[in-house]
Structures are given as structure tokens and as C-alpha cells.
Amino acid sequence: MSDGSLKCPKCSNTMESGVKIDFIGSTQVYPERWMNSAIANSLGIVPGKTVNLIPSVKFAEHLIPVKSFRCTSCGFLEAYAQ
């Protein structure tokens, strides 16, 4: 999937690639990651509860980087876990 190939599903204008950032603490910044909810539940991750996943090896193998795209016209965001 190349950056220039995506068109906005809302207004058909160009989508640009980017990264949604997860802030952890006041000094650490990480790109957003995705995890299957069944795996998250089995690891004790509860929606709305803060969990520090980055240093943990047991979580790392289940985290998939998220690539995001933003419409340059209307601002619509679309994300893919790849």
C-alpha cells in the first residue's frame, strides 16, 4: 500500500500517511499498536485501564504496528494494522 494510492472514502481526495502516537508518561512516545481483543483479555488487559506494554516481552509478540492515513481535505482518519 503506497501513500499516494489511497483516496479518501468520504470525499475522494488524497490520503497522506502518518502515525497516531500513544503517550506513555511525560517523556515516552510510541507509535500506536493493535492487539487482538481475545489475546488482550487473556493477558489481563482491560479497556480503560492503563497498562505498560512496551517493555514486556510477553506482550511484544502480539502487538502489530498501525499505519494511519489522513485525508488532506476533510481530515478523515483511516488506520491499518500491518
N, C-alpha and C positions, 0 to 999 in steps of 0.2 A: 504494500500500500504506500504509494508515494504521496508526498504532501500536496502536490498540485492536482492530483486526480480526484479528490473528494469535492463534491458540490454539496452545499447546504440543503438538507431535506425540507427546510422551511421556506427558503427564499431563492434557492438555486445559485447563490453566489459562492465565491471561493472560500474554502476552509483552510486555515493555517494550523500547522502542528504546534503543540506546546506541551507543557507539563503542569498538572494540578499538583500543588505542593501540600504535603502534610507537615505541620509544625509540631515538633516534639520538644517540650521545654521552651526555653527562651533562646537557645543558641543552635539547636539542631534542626535541620530542614532535610526532608526526604521526599523523593517523588512518590506519588500515590501508588499503592499496590492493591491487588484484588486477591481475595481468598474465597473459596467455595464455602458456603454457609454451613454445610454439614461438617466439614473439617474444622471450621472455626468453633462450632458448638462442641465438638469432641475435644478441642484443646482448651475449653473453658472461656472462650471469648464471647462476651455478651454485648449486644448492641447498646451503645450509650455509655459503656464502661471503658475507661482509658486503660490500654494495655501497651506496654513497651515491647513491640515485636522485633525491632531491628536487630538487637544483639543476640537474640535467641536462635540457635541453630535449628531447633525443632520446628519453629515457625517458617524459617527461611525457605525451605524446600516447597512450601505451599503458597508462597507469595508470587504473584505474577505482575510484572510491571504494567502500568496503564499508560497508553499513549492517547493523548487528548487532542481534539481539533476544535477550533473556534471559528465561527463564521465571521469574516471580515466586515460584513454588512450589518447583520441583525444580532450578532453575539451569541447565537445558539452554540451550545457545547455538546460534543459527541465524544465518547470515550470507548476505547477498545483494549481489552486485556490480552496482551500478546507476549 
